[in-house]
Amino acid sequence: MTMPAEERLGLDIKRAEQELIAAKSAAVKAAGLTVPQYAALFALSGAPGISAAALARACLVTPQAMNVVLKNLGERGLVERSPHPWHRNVLETRLTDPGRTALAAADERAVAIERRIAREFTDGERELLRSLLGRAVTAIRDCGTS
């Protein structure tokens, strides 16, 4: 059971993802960050005190990968971690002032990329694209249950 290359959407989705990651890598590198570090700082800005496990879920990485990211960010003074007041085995993670500064510099450049993408579509097309990608995700997830 074969499928011609021109009918395979996976390659198109992967190409778009790789272009986005390459562009964002270059953009956030100017602020001294990697894409995973930027993603972690961005998620932390909206959820101060989040645990590493919850942060990993928010950033779509494994807890082990997030621990490496947080270790590097902590060593650079961009985040601080402290025990949760009630759950001593859980460390809360928060941005530091230098972390907020690095995030702002990286986010300005990342937002420029997002705006360039958005300008290529009308409001309706952006909503349609989100819907179509959501359906693709659902179809991919369903592949494992069929």
N, C-alpha and C positions, 0 to 999 in steps of 0.2 A: 504494500500500500504506500505509494509515493505521492508526493505533492510537489508540483512545480514551484520553483523559487519565487516566481512573481505572485504566487497566491499565498505565500507565507508572510503573515503580519509580524511575527516575532522579530524578524530581522529589522523591520522598520521601527518597531518599538525600541529595540536595543540600540539602533543607530541614534535615535533621538535622545535616549538616556545617556549614551556615551558622549554625545556632543554637549549636552547640558552639563554633565559632570566635568568635562574638560574645560568648558568655559567658566564654570564656577570655581574649579581648582585654580585656574589662573587668576581669577578675580580675588579670591580670598587669600591667595598666597601673598599678594601685595600688603595685606594686613598681618602677615606672619602666621596664618592659620591654614590648616588643611580643611577639606570639606567636612569630614567627620567632626573636627573640632568646632568649626563654624556651626554645624547642625546642633551640636550639644549646647553651645552658648546660646543659640537662638531659642532652643527649647527651654533652657533654664531661664531665659528672660521672661518667658510667659508662665513659668511654674517654679518660682523660687522655692527651694527646700525639697525638691523632688528627689527621690532615691535614685541610685544608679540603675537599678532594675527597671524602674518606670521610665527613666530617661532613655535607656536602651530601647525599650518598646516604642517610645515616641520618635526615636531616630532610626528605627528599623534596622538595628544592629543587635548582635548578641550581647549579653551581659559582660562576657569576657572582653569583647572588643571595646565596650563602653568603659570598662575599668581601665584599660590602657589609655584611652582618650582622656579620662578624668585624671589619671596619674600625670600625664604630660601637661595638662592644663593647670593642675595643682602645682607642679614643679615650676611653672612659669608665673605663678601667682595670679592666674586668671579666674580661678574658682577656689572656693574654700569649702571644706567639708567638716561637719561637726555632728556629734551624736544627736539623734532625735530625742526630744525631752522625755518622751514616754517609752519609746522603743530603742533601748540602748544599742541593739545590734544593727540598727538602721542608721546610715549616715545621710544627713541632709546635705544637699549641694546647693551652693549659691554663687552667683557672680560676684567678683570683687570689682572695685572701681576700674582697675586695669582691664579686667575682663569685659566690662561694659564698653570701655573705649575701643578695645579690639573688635568687639562685636559690631559696634557702630561703623567702624571703618570698613569691615568686611561686608556688612549688610548693605551699605550704600552701593557697593560695586555689584553685589548679588542682585539687588533690586533692579539695577539697570538692565541686567540680563532678563529678569522676569518681565520687565516692561517691554523690552524688545520683542519677546515672545508674544506677549499680550497684544501688542500693536498689530500683529499679523492676523488677528481674528476679531470678528465682531463680538459683542457681548453674547449673542445667541450662539455663535460658533464656539466660544470658550465654554459655555455651559454644556453644549453638545459634546465637545471633546472630553470634558470631565465625565460626563455620563457614559460615553463610549469606552473610555479607559476603565471606568468602574465596572462596566460589563465585562471587559477583557479580564480584569482581575478576578471577577466572579467565575468566569469560564475557566481560568487557569486553576483556581482553587478547586473547582468541581472536577477537574481532570483527575485529581488524587482520590476522589470518592467514587468514581465510576468503574 
